[in-house]
Amino acid sequence: MLVKEEIYGQIVNVLKGAKFPIKTPEELFNALPDGPNTTCKSGDVVLKASDAGKVLSADDFPFESAEDVASTIVNKAGL
């Protein structure tokens, strides 16, 4: 499995129970099990939510689904 697909799946999984839409970075961090310390790993690639927060902008919000969040983060992080 490609790193991008694995990280995407992990993001979708950790946001399974989240309430959407998510309108702010704070709401996104609050929806994650370990907040900004939530970590996704694939091989040597480690992506913390706090790192993902650095690539998101106000224009990315609101998110309507976990898949929306995952797609935006993996694309903006260059995975």
Short mmCIF file of the C-alpha atoms (twelve columns), coordinates in Angstrom:
data_MODEL
# 
_entry.id   MODEL 
# 
loop_
_atom_site.group_PDB 
_atom_site.id 
_atom_site.type_symbol 
_atom_site.label_atom_id 
_atom_site.label_alt_id 
_atom_site.label_comp_id 
_atom_site.label_asym_id 
_atom_site.label_seq_id 
_atom_site.Cartn_x 
_atom_site.Cartn_y 
_atom_site.Cartn_z 
_atom_site.pdbx_PDB_model_num 
ATOM 1  C CA . MET A 1  0.000   0.000  0.000  1 
ATOM 2  C CA . LEU A 2  1.262   3.445  -0.818 1 
ATOM 3  C CA . VAL A 3  2.145   5.834  2.006  1 
ATOM 4  C CA . LYS A 4  -0.475  8.306  0.798  1 
ATOM 5  C CA . GLU A 5  -3.231  5.663  0.862  1 
ATOM 6  C CA . GLU A 6  -2.198  4.362  4.277  1 
ATOM 7  C CA . ILE A 7  -2.082  7.826  5.884  1 
ATOM 8  C CA . TYR A 8  -5.398  8.710  4.187  1 
ATOM 9  C CA . GLY A 9  -7.016  5.596  5.689  1 
ATOM 10 C CA . GLN A 10 -5.642  6.317  9.142  1 
ATOM 11 C CA . ILE A 11 -6.991  9.889  9.073  1 
ATOM 12 C CA . VAL A 12 -10.429 8.676  7.974  1 
ATOM 13 C CA . ASN A 13 -10.366 6.048  10.732 1 
ATOM 14 C CA . VAL A 14 -9.452  8.449  13.565 1 
ATOM 15 C CA . LEU A 15 -12.211 10.834 12.455 1 
ATOM 16 C CA . LYS A 16 -14.854 8.100  12.205 1 
ATOM 17 C CA . GLY A 17 -16.928 9.408  15.109 1 
ATOM 18 C CA . ALA A 18 -16.346 13.114 14.474 1 
ATOM 19 C CA . LYS A 19 -19.224 15.528 14.068 1 
ATOM 20 C CA . PHE A 20 -19.213 17.378 10.729 1 
ATOM 21 C CA . PRO A 21 -18.983 20.015 9.436  1 
ATOM 22 C CA . ILE A 22 -15.700 20.923 11.108 1 
ATOM 23 C CA . LYS A 23 -15.328 24.672 10.763 1 
ATOM 24 C CA . THR A 24 -12.023 25.550 12.475 1 
ATOM 25 C CA . PRO A 25 -8.602  24.048 13.233 1 
ATOM 26 C CA . GLU A 26 -9.605  23.936 16.903 1 
ATOM 27 C CA . GLU A 27 -12.683 21.854 16.067 1 
ATOM 28 C CA . LEU A 28 -10.481 19.534 14.002 1 
ATOM 29 C CA . PHE A 29 -7.985  19.042 16.849 1 
ATOM 30 C CA . ASN A 30 -10.858 18.463 19.289 1 
ATOM 31 C CA . ALA A 31 -12.269 15.755 16.993 1 
ATOM 32 C CA . LEU A 32 -9.016  13.772 17.116 1 
ATOM 33 C CA . PRO A 33 -8.432  11.197 19.869 1 
ATOM 34 C CA . ASP A 34 -5.129  12.742 21.013 1 
ATOM 35 C CA . GLY A 35 -5.775  16.252 19.697 1 
ATOM 36 C CA . PRO A 36 -2.735  17.806 18.009 1 
ATOM 37 C CA . ASN A 37 -0.609  14.852 19.187 1 
ATOM 38 C CA . THR A 38 -2.622  12.343 17.120 1 
ATOM 39 C CA . THR A 39 -0.092  10.603 14.895 1 
ATOM 40 C CA . CYS A 40 -0.393  8.651  11.633 1 
ATOM 41 C CA . LYS A 41 2.501   6.454  10.480 1 
ATOM 42 C CA . SER A 42 3.395   4.621  7.303  1 
ATOM 43 C CA . GLY A 43 6.892   3.173  6.997  1 
ATOM 44 C CA . ASP A 44 9.325   5.980  7.759  1 
ATOM 45 C CA . VAL A 45 6.666   8.687  7.342  1 
ATOM 46 C CA . VAL A 46 5.217   10.110 10.550 1 
ATOM 47 C CA . LEU A 47 2.521   12.764 10.349 1 
ATOM 48 C CA . LYS A 48 1.304   14.422 13.543 1 
ATOM 49 C CA . ALA A 49 -1.923  16.379 13.529 1 
ATOM 50 C CA . SER A 50 0.025   19.433 14.663 1 
ATOM 51 C CA . ASP A 51 2.171   19.104 11.493 1 
ATOM 52 C CA . ALA A 52 -0.928  18.742 9.345  1 
ATOM 53 C CA . GLY A 53 -2.294  21.888 10.967 1 
ATOM 54 C CA . LYS A 54 0.655   23.781 9.519  1 
ATOM 55 C CA . VAL A 55 -0.368  22.984 5.925  1 
ATOM 56 C CA . LEU A 56 -4.044  23.850 6.332  1 
ATOM 57 C CA . SER A 57 -5.385  27.330 5.745  1 
ATOM 58 C CA . ALA A 58 -8.655  29.045 6.600  1 
ATOM 59 C CA . ASP A 59 -9.755  28.434 3.006  1 
ATOM 60 C CA . ASP A 60 -9.710  24.657 3.617  1 
ATOM 61 C CA . PHE A 61 -12.555 24.907 6.118  1 
ATOM 62 C CA . PRO A 62 -15.256 23.809 6.631  1 
ATOM 63 C CA . PHE A 63 -14.655 20.089 6.183  1 
ATOM 64 C CA . GLU A 64 -17.784 18.091 5.421  1 
ATOM 65 C CA . SER A 65 -16.420 14.563 6.009  1 
ATOM 66 C CA . ALA A 66 -13.460 12.549 7.250  1 
ATOM 67 C CA . GLU A 67 -12.586 11.794 3.630  1 
ATOM 68 C CA . ASP A 68 -12.532 15.530 2.891  1 
ATOM 69 C CA . VAL A 69 -10.062 16.091 5.749  1 
ATOM 70 C CA . ALA A 70 -7.877  13.152 4.697  1 
ATOM 71 C CA . SER A 71 -7.744  14.162 1.027  1 
ATOM 72 C CA . THR A 72 -6.825  17.748 1.842  1 
ATOM 73 C CA . ILE A 73 -4.094  16.820 4.331  1 
ATOM 74 C CA . VAL A 74 -2.393  14.135 2.206  1 
ATOM 75 C CA . ASN A 75 -2.429  16.382 -0.859 1 
ATOM 76 C CA . LYS A 76 -1.174  19.493 0.932  1 
ATOM 77 C CA . ALA A 77 1.473   17.513 2.854  1 
ATOM 78 C CA . GLY A 78 2.842   16.262 -0.465 1 
ATOM 79 C CA . LEU A 79 2.420   12.564 0.320  1 
# 
